[in-house]
């Protein structure tokens, strides 16, 4: 009988799952947490098959956290709090317009 394949995850300081892998590919599991074991692609190729929604979403935010050994899906509110959206870079045109408006304000024109 074949031995079950173990699935391990790594978590960050907020217990957000940031990595997933199987015992097939891990030689040192010291910093990993075992979450499951079994047979089949879900276990042997955990990176792409273990989580129903994948490890990250379309915005590159993680989808899951580990709470008392259980996998819990992050809510959208939790994601917004944990992964704030990066500030948008202003285009060159917008920067020039802002500087022109500032100059006109300083000159008292507007």
C-alpha positions as CSV (number, residue, x, y, z in Angstrom):
1,X,0.0,0.0,0.0
2,X,1.3,3.5,-0.9
3,X,1.9,6.1,1.7
4,X,-0.4,9.1,1.7
5,X,1.0,12.3,0.3
6,X,1.0,15.1,2.9
7,X,0.1,18.7,2.1
8,X,1.9,21.5,3.9
9,X,1.4,25.3,4.0
10,X,3.4,28.3,5.0
11,X,1.7,31.2,6.7
12,X,2.6,34.9,7.4
13,X,2.2,36.8,10.6
14,X,-1.5,37.2,10.0
15,X,-1.9,33.4,9.5
16,X,-2.5,34.0,5.8
17,X,-1.5,31.0,3.7
18,X,1.3,32.2,1.4
19,X,2.6,28.8,0.1
20,X,1.3,25.3,-0.4
21,X,3.2,22.2,-1.4
22,X,3.3,18.4,-1.0
23,X,5.6,16.1,0.7
24,X,6.8,14.8,-2.7
25,X,8.6,18.1,-3.3
26,X,9.5,19.2,0.2
27,X,12.7,17.8,1.8
28,X,12.6,20.0,4.9
29,X,9.2,20.8,6.4
30,X,10.6,22.6,9.5
31,X,8.8,25.9,8.7
32,X,5.7,24.4,7.2
33,X,2.4,23.3,8.7
34,X,0.8,20.0,7.7
35,X,-2.8,20.5,6.8
36,X,-3.9,17.3,5.1
37,X,-2.9,14.0,3.5
38,X,-4.2,11.7,0.9
39,X,-3.8,10.4,-2.6
40,X,-4.3,11.9,-6.1
41,X,-3.4,15.1,-7.9
42,X,-5.0,17.3,-5.2
43,X,-2.3,16.1,-2.8
44,X,0.6,15.4,-5.1
45,X,0.3,18.7,-7.1
46,X,-1.1,20.8,-4.2
47,X,0.3,24.1,-5.6
48,X,-2.3,24.1,-8.4
49,X,-4.9,21.7,-7.2
50,X,-5.4,21.8,-3.5
51,X,-7.4,25.1,-3.0
52,X,-10.7,25.4,-4.8
53,X,-10.1,29.1,-5.6
54,X,-6.4,28.8,-6.0
55,X,-3.8,30.2,-3.6
56,X,-4.2,33.8,-5.0
57,X,-7.1,35.7,-6.6
58,X,-7.1,37.8,-9.8
59,X,-5.8,40.8,-7.9
60,X,-2.8,38.8,-6.6
61,X,-4.2,38.6,-3.1
62,X,-4.1,35.4,-1.0
63,X,-7.4,33.6,-0.7
64,X,-7.0,31.6,2.5
65,X,-5.9,31.7,6.1
66,X,-5.2,29.1,8.7
67,X,-7.3,29.3,11.9
68,X,-6.7,26.7,14.6
69,X,-5.5,24.2,12.0
70,X,-8.5,24.8,9.7
71,X,-8.4,26.5,6.3
72,X,-10.7,29.5,6.1
73,X,-11.4,31.6,3.0
74,X,-10.5,35.2,3.5
75,X,-13.5,37.6,3.0
76,X,-13.2,40.5,0.6
77,X,-13.2,42.9,3.7
78,X,-10.3,41.0,5.2
79,X,-8.4,41.1,1.9
80,X,-8.9,44.9,1.6
81,X,-7.6,45.3,5.1
82,X,-4.6,42.9,4.7
83,X,-3.7,43.9,1.1
84,X,-4.5,47.5,0.5
85,X,-4.6,48.5,-3.2
86,X,-1.4,50.3,-4.3
87,X,-1.8,53.9,-5.0
88,X,-2.2,54.7,-8.7
89,X,0.7,56.4,-10.3
90,X,-0.2,59.7,-11.9
91,X,0.4,60.0,-15.6
92,X,2.9,62.5,-16.9
93,X,0.1,64.6,-18.3
94,X,-1.7,64.6,-14.9
95,X,1.5,65.6,-13.1
96,X,2.1,68.5,-15.6
97,X,-1.5,69.7,-15.1
98,X,-1.2,69.6,-11.3
99,X,2.0,71.6,-11.5
100,X,0.5,74.1,-13.9
101,X,-2.6,74.6,-11.6
102,X,-0.3,75.0,-8.6
103,X,1.7,77.7,-10.4
104,X,-1.5,79.5,-11.5
105,X,-2.8,79.4,-7.9
106,X,0.5,80.8,-6.6
107,X,0.3,83.6,-9.2
108,X,-3.3,84.3,-8.1
109,X,-4.7,83.6,-11.5
110,X,-7.1,80.9,-10.2
